[in-house]
Amino acid sequence: MTAVTTARPALRHRLAERGIDRTLLLLVPGLLVIACLFLYPFLYGLQLSFAPRRGGVFANYARFFGDPYLRDTIWTTLGIALPATFINVLASIPIAYVLRGRVRGKRLLTTILVVPITLGTVLTAQGLIMYGGPAGWLNKVLTVLGSTDQPLPLIHNYTGVLLSLVITGFPFSFLLTLSYLSGIDPSLEKAAATLGANGVQRFRRITLPLLAPGLAITFCLSFVMAFSVFPSAQLVGDPANETRVISIAAYHAAFEEYDYSMGSAVAMLMAVVMLLVIGLVMAWRATLYRGATGGKG
């Protein structure tokens, strides 16, 4: 008897069975862009941070943590970014919850809510100065009405930066929250209503658990935007004292002291802090329900 030998499939077919084919070549341009615009600058900045002008390899980091004026920028930035992020995410939930259904004027309202995205931080800061400054319209109206004798301190302080971050960051949080809510099947709430659950119970027991993982992602993205605040802290804040955030410290080191190594070290620490906060949020997200929502998303 002669043994029957079966031909081994070609390498191309074996790779195709594992989901690897020529279509993956389409990823090459994107990977090259990521490597050129992200990986290379990051790795270059990382090695530059360990090449200080004076001292050992970790001299820049020792200088940062040894100087309270530099070290405190971390807490100052967190003190601005975290409240702004919480405000944006929490405020977006009820508004997106109402606008996810059929609401009269939904398109107009959505357009109005996302308009600040088109303005940018500089125009937003300019608007705050015009409306909320000592000689702004708001203070003029309050003075005429006799509501206050002194202009309200709304700019060139913590309040001004917080307002700027809320105005520019809310549309982003709103759109993300709206997209997650739109992916939750409304029939789930209808089924709960037929079982006697009221509106609060339906939101608490059904909508919120399904929405929470999406809110975690929204929080992370919004936090990254808020933590990297720079123009607002300069234009409507107090960049030398109350709102001296970590990005200002990096800019000062790199472009005023011309110490690019120190500027890179501050930027690396900025990235580490952001990653730590994101890691904590994502760890919390891992404990949440991540099943099917039964909807479009």
Secondary structure by P-SEA (a helix, b strand, c coil): cbbbbbccccaaaaaaaaccccccccaaaaaaaaaaccaaaaaaaaaaaacccccccaaaaaaaaacccccaaaaaaaacaaaaaaaaaaaaaaaaaaacccccaaaaaaaaaaccccccaaaaaaaaaaccccccaaaaaaaaaccccccccccccaaaaaaaaaaacaaaaaaaaaaaaaaccaaaaaaaaaacccaaaaaaccccccaaaaaaaaaaaaaaaaaaccaaaaaacccccccccaaaaaaaacccccaaaaaaaaaaaaaaaaaaaaaaaaaaaaacccccccccc
